[in-house]
Amino acid sequence: MYRVWGFLTEYSLLLVIGAILALIWANTSPETYHHLIEYTLVDNSWIGAMHADAEGHMHRSLTVHFLVNDLLMALFFAMAGKEVWEALVLEEGSLRGKKAMTPLVATAGGMFGPILVYLGIASLLGSTTYEAVSNGWAIPTATDIAFSYLVGRLVFGAGHPAVRFLLLLAIADDAAGLIILAIFYPSGDLAPQWLLVSFGAAIAVFVLANWLPRRLDTGKPDRPWSSFCRTKLSFWPYLIAACVSWYAFQESGIHPALGLLPIVPTIPHADRGFGFFAEAEEHMTDLLNHIEHALKYPVEIILFLFGLANAGVEFNSIGTPTWLVMAGLLIGKPLGILVMGWIAARPMGLGLPQGMRVIDLFVVGCVAAIGFTVSLFVATVAFRVDPGAPNMLAEQAVQDAAKMGALFSFAAAIIALIAGKLCRVEKQDG
């Protein structure tokens, strides 16, 4: 593993600070907090959330909340998508080959386990409760990569093979989470024809700014066309394509925060990687890594704003969704990862990394139960609040209760430390 501690520490702390400020603000002056977060920047705009006016006509309004969650967070998901893309396509990618099979099977357990626990308990509480909370089934499937990695290092030590196993699992979890968001949580009425615009922009920028220059440079050692695109055009063609793709996702009804993902694979990339957000990649000259590391600090600020805009829930909002989300994360995820990881390692014969025990899978599951960032995001889209709806207060209560469950998933860090002691994990520094 290359040193990622510094990056992940900075990446996480700003998010935590934003979340803490939001909690304090929302519990001391909820009116001013919600007024700011839902403040309309531009009414009747061409980007924003759909709302009905007094006469029932639909129009878009650009609010502070939409700006953060739907527009700025697209950069965060693009960075996550870049890491998933590298893990899948590079020759030494961590999600390629047999070495990735056990973490991938364990990831399935870490997603189905929370869903079964969440929906199972909800069904036991009666049909009325089930109907009110069932749409939040995906909230406890998330794993916060940054925080899980930090806690994993505390539990196992930096050199333990379980830490790399945890990272592979978290990256695969992110990839599955992106798919879930796109398929099961549309932002509006679906208009899939708009996706043709998004993928058309991706194909066009790949051909014109990537493939064609390399084709024209065939047999030319000085590579004039590629050099022109790299030095003169730089990231601008991809920025234009990204804007088109984001807008197309908004119009298609799929969450626009995912709108940059089709563009990521089109950007010129080196033929090797160094691992998740590795510092060594800062010295690589390919455009994709250059863009990622140029976005490093802006995305940290965006995550601060995300925490500020989404973690502002009042403590009296704790309710049934809170406990369901926590049960899914703290019970379903460790058991799911343990069971499916054991099936992959033993009956399927895929094995575990050298130096890792079966019981370590349970501890990994406890660490992976920290949902936080992505869980907060999914809670926001799973339980949408329509400001103009007559049942707005009821919708807000359910959403806030689910968000509180995502925030309380930090308890998994304490549980993981205790589980590590009880399971006699031998820390391996390195």
C-alpha positions in Angstrom: 0.0 0.0 0.0 1.2 3.5 -0.8 0.8 6.3 1.7 -2.7 7.6 1.7 -3.0 8.5 5.3 -2.5 12.3 4.8 -5.0 12.6 2.0 -7.7 10.5 3.7 -7.3 12.3 7.0 -7.8 15.7 5.4 -10.6 14.3 3.2 -12.4 13.0 6.2 -12.0 15.7 8.8 -13.6 18.5 6.7 -16.6 16.3 6.2 -16.8 15.6 10.0 -16.5 19.3 10.8 -19.3 20.1 8.4 -21.5 17.4 9.9 -20.8 18.6 13.4 -21.5 22.2 12.6 -24.8 21.1 10.9 -25.9 19.2 14.0 -25.1 22.0 16.3 -26.8 24.6 14.0 -29.9 22.5 13.4 -30.4 21.8 17.1 -29.9 25.4 18.2 -31.5 27.4 15.4 -33.4 25.0 13.1 -35.3 27.8 11.3 -32.2 29.6 10.1 -30.4 26.4 9.2 -33.2 25.1 7.0 -33.8 28.6 5.5 -30.2 28.7 4.3 -30.1 25.1 3.0 -33.3 25.4 1.1 -32.7 29.0 0.0 -33.6 29.5 -3.7 -30.6 30.9 -5.6 -32.4 31.0 -9.0 -36.1 30.4 -9.6 -37.4 29.1 -13.0 -33.8 28.1 -13.9 -32.8 25.4 -16.4 -31.0 23.4 -13.7 -32.4 22.6 -10.3 -35.1 20.5 -8.5 -38.5 20.3 -10.0 -41.3 22.0 -8.0 -44.9 22.8 -8.7 -46.0 26.4 -8.4 -49.3 27.6 -6.9 -51.1 27.0 -10.2 -49.7 23.4 -10.5 -47.1 24.2 -13.2 -43.8 22.4 -12.9 -40.5 24.4 -13.0 -37.0 24.1 -11.7 -35.5 26.0 -8.8 -31.8 26.1 -8.1 -31.5 25.8 -4.3 -28.4 25.6 -2.1 -29.2 22.0 -1.3 -29.5 21.1 -5.1 -26.2 23.0 -5.8 -24.3 20.9 -3.2 -26.0 17.5 -3.6 -26.7 17.3 -7.3 -24.1 19.6 -8.9 -21.0 19.8 -6.7 -21.2 16.2 -5.5 -20.8 15.1 -9.1 -17.1 15.8 -8.7 -16.9 13.5 -5.7 -18.6 10.7 -7.6 -16.4 11.3 -10.6 -13.3 10.8 -8.4 -14.9 7.6 -6.9 -15.7 6.5 -10.4 -12.1 7.1 -11.5 -10.8 4.7 -8.8 -13.4 2.1 -9.7 -12.5 2.4 -13.4 -8.8 2.0 -12.7 -9.5 -1.1 -10.5 -11.5 -2.7 -13.3 -9.4 -1.9 -16.5 -5.8 -1.5 -15.5 -3.7 -4.7 -15.9 -2.9 -4.7 -12.2 -6.3 -3.4 -11.2 -7.5 -4.5 -7.8 -10.9 -5.7 -9.0 -9.4 -7.9 -11.8 -8.7 -11.7 -11.6 -9.0 -14.3 -8.9 -7.5 -12.1 -6.2 -10.6 -9.9 -6.3 -13.2 -12.7 -6.2 -13.4 -13.2 -2.4 -13.8 -9.5 -1.7 -16.4 -9.2 -4.5 -18.5 -12.1 -3.0 -18.1 -10.6 0.4 -19.3 -7.3 -1.0 -22.5 -9.0 -2.1 -23.0 -10.3 1.4 -22.3 -6.8 2.7 -25.1 -5.4 0.6 -27.7 -8.2 0.8 -27.2 -8.7 4.6 -28.2 -5.1 5.4 -31.1 -5.2 3.0 -32.5 -8.4 4.6 -32.1 -7.0 8.1 -33.6 -3.6 7.2 -36.6 -4.9 5.3 -37.1 -7.9 7.6 -37.4 -5.9 10.8 -39.5 -3.3 9.0 -42.0 -6.0 7.9 -42.2 -7.2 11.5 -43.3 -3.7 12.6 -46.4 -3.9 10.4 -47.5 -3.0 6.9 -48.0 0.7 7.7 -44.4 1.1 9.0 -43.1 -1.1 6.1 -44.7 1.1 3.5 -43.3 4.3 5.1 -39.7 3.1 5.4 -39.2 0.4 2.7 -37.8 2.8 0.1 -34.8 3.3 2.3 -33.5 -0.3 1.9 -30.3 0.9 0.1 -29.2 3.3 2.9 -27.4 0.6 5.0 -25.7 -1.0 2.0 -23.1 1.8 1.8 -19.6 1.8 3.1 -17.7 5.0 3.7 -14.3 4.3 2.1 -12.3 7.0 3.9 -13.5 6.4 7.4 -13.5 2.6 7.0 -9.9 2.8 5.8 -8.9 4.9 8.8 -10.6 2.6 11.3 -9.3 -0.5 9.5 -5.7 0.8 10.0 -6.4 1.3 13.7 -7.9 -2.2 14.1 -5.5 -4.2 11.9 -2.5 -2.0 11.4 -1.3 -0.6 8.1 0.4 -3.8 7.0 -2.3 -6.3 7.7 -3.8 -8.0 4.5 -7.3 -7.4 5.9 -6.8 -3.6 5.2 -6.3 -4.2 1.5 -9.2 -6.7 1.5 -11.3 -3.9 3.1 -10.3 -1.4 0.5 -11.2 -3.8 -2.3 -14.5 -4.5 -0.7 -15.2 -0.7 -0.2 -14.4 0.1 -3.8 -16.6 -2.7 -5.1 -19.3 -1.4 -2.7 -19.0 2.0 -4.2 -19.4 0.7 -7.7 -22.5 -1.2 -6.7 -23.8 1.8 -4.9 -23.5 3.9 -8.1 -25.5 1.3 -10.0 -28.2 1.3 -7.2 -28.5 5.1 -7.3 -28.9 5.1 -11.1 -31.5 2.3 -11.3 -33.6 2.5 -8.1 -33.5 6.2 -7.2 -34.3 8.3 -10.2 -34.5 12.0 -9.5 -37.7 12.4 -11.5 -39.8 11.0 -14.3 -37.5 8.8 -16.4 -36.7 10.0 -19.9 -34.0 7.5 -21.0 -33.6 9.1 -24.4 -31.5 11.8 -22.8 -28.9 9.2 -21.9 -28.2 9.0 -25.6 -27.0 12.7 -25.3 -24.8 11.8 -22.4 -23.1 8.8 -24.0 -23.0 10.7 -27.4 -21.0 13.4 -25.6 -18.7 10.8 -24.2 -18.1 9.1 -27.5 -17.6 12.4 -29.3 -15.0 13.7 -26.8 -13.2 10.3 -26.8 -13.0 10.2 -30.6 -12.1 13.9 -31.2 -9.8 14.6 -28.3 -8.3 11.2 -27.5 -8.5 8.5 -30.3 -8.2 10.7 -33.4 -5.1 12.6 -32.3 -3.3 9.3 -31.5 -4.5 8.0 -34.9 -3.1 11.0 -36.7 0.2 10.7 -34.8 0.8 7.2 -36.1 4.4 7.1 -37.4 5.2 10.5 -36.1 7.7 10.4 -33.2 7.1 14.0 -32.1 3.3 13.2 -31.8 2.2 16.7 -32.8 -1.6 16.2 -32.6 -1.5 14.5 -29.2 0.8 17.2 -27.9 -1.5 19.9 -29.2 -4.5 18.3 -27.4 -2.5 17.9 -24.2 -0.9 21.3 -24.0 -3.4 23.6 -25.8 -6.8 22.0 -25.3 -6.0 20.2 -22.0 -9.1 19.4 -20.0 -11.5 21.8 -21.8 -13.0 19.3 -24.3 -13.8 17.0 -21.4 -15.2 19.8 -19.2 -17.6 20.7 -22.0 -18.6 17.0 -22.5 -19.0 16.7 -18.7 -21.4 19.6 -18.6 -23.5 18.1 -21.5 -23.5 14.7 -19.8 -24.5 16.2 -16.4 -27.4 18.1 -18.0 -28.5 15.0 -19.9 -28.6 13.0 -16.6 -30.7 15.7 -15.0 -33.2 15.6 -17.9 -33.2 11.8 -18.0 -34.5 11.6 -14.4 -31.3 9.7 -13.2 -29.6 11.5 -10.3 -27.4 14.2 -11.9 -24.7 13.7 -9.3 -23.7 10.6 -11.4 -23.7 12.6 -14.6 -19.9 12.8 -15.0 -19.3 9.1 -14.8 -19.7 8.4 -18.6 -16.9 11.0 -19.3 -14.3 9.5 -16.9 -13.3 6.5 -19.1 -12.8 8.8 -22.1 -10.0 10.9 -20.5 -6.4 9.8 -21.4 -5.0 7.6 -18.7 -1.7 6.0 -17.9 -1.5 2.2 -18.3 -0.8 1.7 -14.6 -2.0 2.8 -11.2 -0.7 2.9 -7.7 -3.8 2.2 -5.7 -6.7 4.0 -4.0 -5.9 7.8 -4.0 -2.2 7.0 -3.8 0.2 10.0 -3.4 2.5 8.5 -6.0 -0.1 9.3 -8.7 0.6 13.0 -8.2 3.8 12.5 -10.1 2.0 10.9 -13.1 1.5 13.2 -16.1 -1.6 11.6 -17.7 -4.6 13.9 -17.9 -7.0 11.8 -15.8 -4.6 11.7 -12.8 -3.8 15.3 -13.3 -7.5 16.2 -13.1 -8.1 14.0 -10.1 -5.4 15.6 -8.0 -6.3 19.1 -9.2 -9.8 18.4 -7.8 -8.4 17.0 -4.5 -8.8 20.1 -2.4 -12.0 21.5 -4.0 -13.6 18.1 -3.4 -12.6 18.3 0.3 -14.4 21.6 0.5 -17.4 20.1 -1.3 -17.6 17.3 1.3 -17.5 19.9 4.0 -20.5 21.6 2.3 -22.1 18.2 1.9 -21.8 17.5 5.6 -23.2 20.9 6.4 -26.1 20.6 4.0 -27.2 17.1 4.9 -26.3 16.3 8.5 -28.4 19.0 10.1 -31.0 16.9 11.8 -32.6 17.5 15.2 -32.0 15.0 17.9 -35.7 14.6 18.5 -36.0 13.3 15.0 -34.8 9.9 16.0 -37.3 7.3 15.0 -37.9 3.9 13.4 -35.8 4.6 10.3 -32.9 5.4 12.6 -32.9 2.0 14.2 -33.6 0.2 10.9 -30.6 1.9 9.3 -28.4 1.1 12.3 -29.5 -2.5 12.4 -28.9 -2.9 8.7 -25.3 -1.5 9.1 -24.3 -2.8 12.5 -25.9 -6.3 12.2 -26.6 -7.0 8.5 -23.2 -5.9 7.1 -20.8 -7.8 9.5 -22.9 -11.0 9.3 -23.4 -10.7 5.5 -19.6 -10.2 4.9 -18.7 -13.0 7.3 -21.1 -15.5 5.7 -20.5 -14.7 2.1 -16.8 -14.2 2.6 -16.6 -17.7 4.3 -18.6 -19.2 1.4 -16.1 -17.7 -1.1 -13.0 -18.7 0.9 -14.0 -22.2 1.9 -16.8 -23.9 -0.1 -16.0 -22.0 -3.3 -12.3 -22.5 -2.7 -11.3 -19.0 -3.6 -9.3 -18.6 -0.4 -8.3 -15.6 1.7 -5.1 -13.4 1.5 -2.1 -15.0 3.2 -2.2 -14.0 6.9 -5.9 -13.3 7.1 -8.3 -15.6 9.1 -12.0 -16.3 8.5 -12.8 -14.5 11.8 -11.1 -11.4 10.4 -14.0 -11.2 7.9 -16.4 -10.4 10.8 -14.1 -7.6 12.0 -13.8 -6.3 8.4 -17.6 -6.3 8.3 -17.8 -4.3 11.5 -15.4 -1.7 10.0 -17.3 -1.6 6.8 -20.5 -0.8 8.7 -19.5 2.9 8.8 -21.9 4.2 6.2 -21.8 8.0 6.8 -21.1 9.9 3.5 -22.9 7.7 1.0 -25.6 6.6 3.5 -26.4 10.3 4.1 -26.6 10.8 0.3 -28.8 7.8 -0.3 -31.1 8.8 2.7 -31.6 12.2 0.9 -32.6 10.7 -2.4 -34.6 7.7 -0.9 -36.8 9.9 1.2 -37.2 13.0 -0.9 -39.0 16.0 0.6 -41.2 18.0 -1.7 -41.4 21.6 -0.2 -44.8 22.1 -1.7 -46.4 18.8 -0.7 -49.1 18.7 2.0 -47.3 15.9 3.8 -43.9 17.7 3.7 -43.4 17.6 7.5 -44.0 13.8 7.5 -41.5 13.3 4.7 -39.0 15.5 6.4 -39.4 13.5 9.7 -38.7 10.2 7.9 -35.7 11.6 6.0 -34.2 13.1 9.2 -34.7 9.9 11.1 -32.9 7.9 8.4 -30.1 10.5 8.3 -29.6 10.1 12.0 -29.1 6.4 11.5 -26.4 7.1 9.0 -24.7 9.5 11.4 -24.9 7.0 14.3 -23.1 4.4 12.1 -20.0 5.9 13.5 -20.7 3.5 16.4 -19.3 0.8 14.1 -15.8 2.2 14.8 -16.1 1.5 18.5 -17.7 -1.9 17.8 -14.8 -2.7 15.3 -12.2 -1.9 17.9 -13.9 -4.1 20.5 -14.4 -6.9 17.9 -10.7 -6.7 17.0 -9.7 -7.2 20.7 -12.2 -10.1 21.2 -11.2 -11.8 17.9 -7.5 -11.4 18.9 -6.5 -9.5 15.8 -2.7 -9.1 15.6 -1.9 -5.7 14.3 0.7 -5.5 11.6 2.3 -2.2 11.1 4.0 -1.4 7.8 
